[in-house]
């Protein structure tokens, strides 16, 4: 039987960031298990965005601190993650939206996030190709940006491995072993790993795994569609948002984007052709110049959603040694660096440098939900 000081379940950005940060803080004998290849879940299928323009203190503070980590991540991990601060540009379609975003911006500014309201003319200075007839103002934060999911995953994996973390790919966690209210380890497809600490960072598989430990997680998996175009000459720096439509350009010139399809909870990831039709209609409203470009492919990934659209972070009161980093509701990639840091600090030091107590699982039992309104797609 293998023994470890900590077992982390999930090889997406959350699990790998937690593993790296635990090792950085001096913990040894850390094992991470991933049932497929690294980044095979939501991280590898995400839209690449990193933003601070949220509507709650919890999200704004977490993302403010996460952006600070993103800014230095390539240097820290020793590999380029292609974090580029081209900003997020929200196109506002009505006076009601303008009023709402003015309030949001004031709230964000109070936490040091430099978001601001722009006129149509100012927005077009940033993205000249925008159709000025479809929006009346814009919200913009120049320190928001994008990064490469797979380069980030590999950077964390390489850095964690250098610090002694053992990464077991194609190793499925079957059961979290609990005895007398305490974690004892993880039963995997390759045998049992004995450990007093287990972190469930299993993405869309987190709910099923938690049940094996007697823990019920209020999570629902929603299919979210994304597409990528042929590479184009670089012209677009920010992530552009229009309703639930979003799109950006990566370092290779490809446009990557998505839009909401009013999905119901599902465990099916088969892409829907309706997505491409809706995406095309909406992006051409915003940027008619894109009418002739070719779509290379589309895919789908899961938003693992909580009732209040905030993640569940921290220890489980009923099971000593069990920690959660799940339910990001579409924001897991951008939060990865700060989540890894605070969960590792919680485990090693007993207290994280950024407060996450209001994001604990117990908030659902106590009725202390925190509702996020700025959800895209």
N, C-alpha and C positions, 0 to 999 in steps of 0.2 A: 504494500500500500504506500502510495506517495504521500508525503507530508509537506505542508506549506504553512507559512505564517498568515497568508492571505490568498484567497482564490477570487479572481474577478471573472465574472461570466459576461462575455460579449466583447467582440473584437472590432467594434466601431470606435469613433473618436472618444466617446465617454470612457469606455473600458480601458483603452490604451492610454488616455491622458491620466486616468486614475493610477494605473500601473506605474507609469513614468514618474508621477509626482510622489507616490509612495516610496519608490526606490530613491528618488532625489532627497527625500527626507530621512533616508537611512534605513528603511525597512529592507530586510533581505528575505530570500526564499518566497518570492511572490510568483504565483502561477496565474496566467490568463488563459482561459479556454474559449475557443470560438468554433462553432459547429461547421462553418464553411471557411471561405477565405476571408482575410481581413478586409473590412469595409463592405462586406456582402449584403448588409442590411440597409437601413435608412441612410447611413452616412454616404455610402457609395452611390446613392440614387438621388441625392439632394440637389437643391438649386444653387448652392455655393454661397449664399448670402450671409453677411455678418453685419448686424445693425443694432443700434441703440434706441431707435425711435419706437418705443413701446408706451403703454399707458399706465403701468403700475410701477411702484417703487422697486418691487422685487426684480422685475425684468430689467428695468433701466439700470439699477445699480450693478446687477450681475453682468449685464452686457457692457457697461462702462468699464468694468474691471477686465472683462474678457478681451475687449479691444486693446487695452494696454498690453495684454499678453500676446495677442495676435501680432502687434506691431514689432515685437522682438522674437517671434516664434522661430523664424527661419534660422536666426543666429543661435538661439538657444538649443535647438534640436540638431543643428548641423546639416540641415538640408532645406532647400527652397520649398516653401509651401505656397508661394505665389499669392500672398496676401497683398491686395492692391486697394488702397483707399480712394476709390472713385466716387464714393458717396451713395446714398439712396435718395432717389428723386421721386416723391409721391405727387402724382398729378391729381389735382382736386377739381371735381366736376360740378360743384354746387356751392351756394353760399352756406348751406348747412355744414358741408364738409370743411369749408374754410373756417367757420366758427369753431368746429370741433378741433381742428388741427392747431388753431391758435391757442386753444386751451392746453392741448397736448404739448405743444412746443414750450409754453411757459412752464409746464410741469417738468419736462425734460431738462430745460435750462436750469431749473432749481437744483438739479443733481449734477450739474457741470457738463451736460451733453450739449454740444454747440449746434443744435438744430435751429432752423430759421425758416420764415415764410418768404417765398419768392413770388414776384410777378411773372406773368407769362413771358414777358421779354427777358427777364433774368434767367428763367428756366431754359429758354431757347439759346441763351449764350452758352449754357452748359451742354445742351443737346440741340443743335440747330435743326435737326431733321424732324423734330416734333411737329405734329399738326396742332397749330394754335387754336383751332376751332373747337377742340374737344375738351379743353380745360380752362379754368379761369384763374388759377393760382397753383402754387406748388409748395411742398414742404421738402426741405433738403438738409442733410447732415453730411458734411464733407469727410468726417472721420469714419463713417460707415464704409463697407466695402465688400469684397468677395475673396475667396481663396479656393485652392484646388483640393477637393476632398481626398482623392487617392494619394496625392503627394503629401498631404497632411497626415494621413493614416500611416504611410510608410515612414515618415519622419519620426512620428511618435514610436512606432514599433522598433525602429533602429536604435533610437535613443534609449528606450526602455531596455532593450536587449543588452546594450553596452553597459547598463547599470545592473545587469544580472537577472532581469525578469525573464522567466521561462514562458514563452508563448506557444501554446498547443493549438495549432490550427486543425480543422476537420476533427474536432473533439467536441461532441455534443454533451452539454450538461443535461442530465436526465432528472436529477432530484437534488434539492438542497436538504441535507441531512440535519435534522434537529432532534435533540434529546433533552427532555426536562427544561424546555424553554431556552436552550442554548444551541448555537450552531456547532456542528461537529465536522462538517465537510460537504463535499459535493460528489455525487455519484455521476460518472461520465460514461460515455460510450467506450472509453479505454481504461476503465477502472475507477476506483474511488480515490479521491484526494482528501486526506484528513486535514482540517484547518479550523481554527477558532474564529476566523473572520471570513465572511463571504460578501462580495459586492455583486448585487444583481444589476447589471447594466446591459441586459439582454434585448433591449429594443422591443420589437413586436412580439418577442417570445417571453417577455418579462412576466406577464400576467400568469401564464401557464406555469412557469417555474416557481413563482411566488406561492402558488397554491400548494405545491409540494411541501412548503414550509408552514402551511396553515395560514398564509397571509393572503387576503383578498385585495387586489389592486383595482381601483376604478379606472381602468384603461380600455379604450376602444381603438381598433386599428382602422384607419381610413385610407383608402387608395388615393394617391396623388400622382397626377400625370405630369411629365416633363418631356420636352423635345429639344433637339439640337439641329442647327442648320449647317450647311457648308461653311467653311471659313471665308470670312470677308476681310477687307482691309480694315484696320483698326479705326473705329470712329466713335465708340460708345464707352465712356468711362463709368458712369453710375449704373446702379440697378434702377430700372425704371418701373414704377408701380402705377397701375391704372385700374382702380377697383380691385378685383382679385387677380388681374393679369400682372405678371412680372416678367422681365427679361433683362439679360445682361450679356456682355461679350467677354469671352475668356481670353487668355493670353495667346491662344492660337488663332483667334479671330472668329471662332464659332459663336453664334448666338444661342443662348440656353434660356429656356423660360417655361412657364406653366400658367395654368388658370384653373379656377375652381369648377368642378362638375357636379356639385351637390350630391356627393357620394354618401351612401349609407355604410355603416360599419361592415367590414368584410375581411376575409383572410385570403382573398383572390387578388392577384397582381396583374392579371391579363389586361393590357392596355386597351382603351376604347377609342374607336375611330372618331367618335363625337368630339373628343378632346381637340384633335387637330383642326377640325372645322371651327370650333368655338375660338380656339387660340388665334387662328388665322384672321377671323372676322375682327377680333378685338385689336390685334397688333397692327392691322392695316388702318384702323381708325386712328391710332396713335401715331403711326409712322408709315404713311402710304408708300414711301420710297422702297420698302422691303417687299413689295409685291412679287418680284421676280426671283427671289432667292429660293434655293432648294432645301427642303428638310431632309436630313440624313436618317434620322430615326427618332422614335419616341419610346419611352419606358414608363414604368410606374413603380413607386415606392410607398412605404407606409408613413403617414403621420400617426404617431401613437399618442392619442389625445386623452387628456384628463378633463373632468367636468368644468374646471375653471381655466383650462388652457395654460396651466403652469406645471412645471416639472415636479416630480416627487423626489426629494433629495434628503439624505440623511439616514439615521438609524431607525430600526423598527422597534418600537417600545416592547412588543410582546415577545420578540426573539433576540436574545442577547447575541451580538456578533454579526447580525445581518444588517446590511446597508443597501440603500436603494439609490439609483441614479437613472430614472426612467420617466417616461411620459412628457417629453418635451413639446409635443403638439406642433411639430414642424420646425422647432428652433434648436434642435440638438447639436447640429454641426457648429453653429456660431457660438454656442455656450460651452463647447467641449473643453477649451483650455481652462476656463475659470471653474467649471465643475470638477475637473480633475484635481485642481489645486485645493478647492475647499473640502472635497470629500477626503482627500489624503490628509489634510490638516485635521479634520474631524477625527479620523481614525488614529492618527499618530499623536496629536497634541490634545485631543479632546475638545478643541474649539477652533472653528475656521476663522480666517481673517476677514471674510465677508459673511454676515449673518444669513443663515438659511433656515432658521427655526420655523419661520412661517410657511416654509415649503415642505415641511415634514408630512408624512402620511397621516398623522393624527388630525390634521386640519379637516379632513372629510368626516371623521367621527364627531369632531367638535363643532362642525358647521361653520368653520372659519375659512371659507373659500375666498380666493382673490381673483377676480375676473379680468382677464386680458381681452381687450377689444381689437387690438391691432393684429389681426390674423390675415395672412395673405394666402390665397389658393385654398 
